[in-house]
Amino acid sequence: MTTLDRNQAPKTRAMATNRTALVASLDIGTSKIACMIARLKPCAPNEALRGRSHAVELIGYSQIQSRGVKSGAVVDLGECEQAVRQAVALAEKMAKVRVESVLLSVSAGRLQGQLIEACADIKGGAVTAADVSRVTSAGMHHATPPGRTVLHALPVGYQLDGVKGIRDPRGMVARQFGVDMNVVTADATVAKNLMLVVERCHLNVEAMAASPYVAGLAVLTDDEADLGAAVVEMGAGTTTIATYSSGRFVHASGFAVGGQHITMDLARGLGATIADAERIKTLYGTVLTGGSDARELLSVPSAGDNDRDTPQVVSRATIANIVRQRAEEIFEMVRDRLADSPFAAEPRARVVLSGGASQLTGLVDLATQILGRPVRIGRPLGFGRLPTEAKSASFAVPAGLLVYPQFAHLEHVEPRHTRQLKTGTDGYFGKVGRWLREGF
């Protein structure tokens, strides 16, 4: 039976700043599964982006069509397992290494961040590390409703006797100590089933992280994080949002509408197959219309089984209007969620788009118009020798997962013996996985 102890997903240990590490990221999306394997090498502070202690050297990657996933959640264990096996095997073959564990992204499960404040009296006079852990843990559990699992518990500030803005309270004297923290949760069932797929492939889940948060680690500049920014990760089945303020991740949200909904709209509106609609979106998808678009015509095969059916002739303007209607809906939903987040109080904050669906022509202009903020497309920053394909916005999440271990020390982590997210594969499947890797 799958159980979730203390409601916290697996978290990776903080990285040693002077050691090289091999890491693998796995992004199980609605339309694609991406796996990236990299070697993290220690580097001088002036050679890396702020917060990073290691250079990321990509040695293997893969991207295949996803199966068994809908709106970012697993709906067919067998299909999804086979796809994950294929993606990991392809990346392993390129990297010439065997992967034992992966860092896993989560985009489904109604991601939600909550800023909370937890306080406690200090009996000994000076704040200790145990006090910080005790108060943070209490705040995390208070902010976790039944049926939800914690992906991130990130302190964003401390206070002593009501004085806020304390960076490190340990050793300081106070009667009352408080912590302001961002607790990001997702539906436990979604997280457990994602883990189950990975463990059925005889891989360990080293850590789980919210997709928009790790996308932000990959695509945001230091100035953007400091001045305030919202990362909008536009996937095929979900759109998720991470808000940054004063260099810290302070809010998360999401909804189950994405690029695949544009594909379905085209299929219905044009009477085309889903495969043809996806091809049309990729080749001609735009939210912009010009004077000549109404006159430029395209032939669209019919979705019927009869080969004799006459193809439809549609204008590029018709395609653009279908795409634009759904894109407008997505950005209106983004706007509403940003209005309910700390982003609303950041007048100079900008929006950075990532994910495969963000690459539609004209989307930046449309987002700027609806959100009333500067908008740009975000691509992975600070990575050496990335292949052209992996430099795109669609790889922001798996690339960000490779950076994520360098930021693990910022998060509150429950003691390992009480915080494990168990899926029932610790028994038979876990033993078989270990035997396979030891025997071959």
Secondary structure, DSSP 8 states (H G I E B T S, - for coil): --EESTTB--------TT--EEEEEEEE-SSEEEEEEEEEEE--GGGS-TT--EEEEEEEEEEEE--SEETTEES-HHHHHHHHHHHHHHHHHHHTS---EEEEEE--S--EEEEEEEEEE-SSSB--HHHHHHHHHHHHHHT--TTEEEEEEEEEEEEETTEEEES--TT-B-SEEEEEEEEEEEEHHHHHHHHHHHHHTT-EEEEEEEHHHHHHHHH--HHHHHH-EEEEEE-SS-EEEEEEETTEEEEEEEES--HHHHHHHHHHHHT--HHHHHHHHHHH-BS---TTTTT-EEEE--SSS-TTS--EEEEHHHHHHHHHHHHHHHHHHHHHHHHTSGGGG-TT-EEEEESGGGGSBTHHHHHHHHH-S-EEE----SEES--TGGGSGGGHHHHHHHHGGGGGGGS----HHHH-EE-STTTHHHHHHHHHHHH-
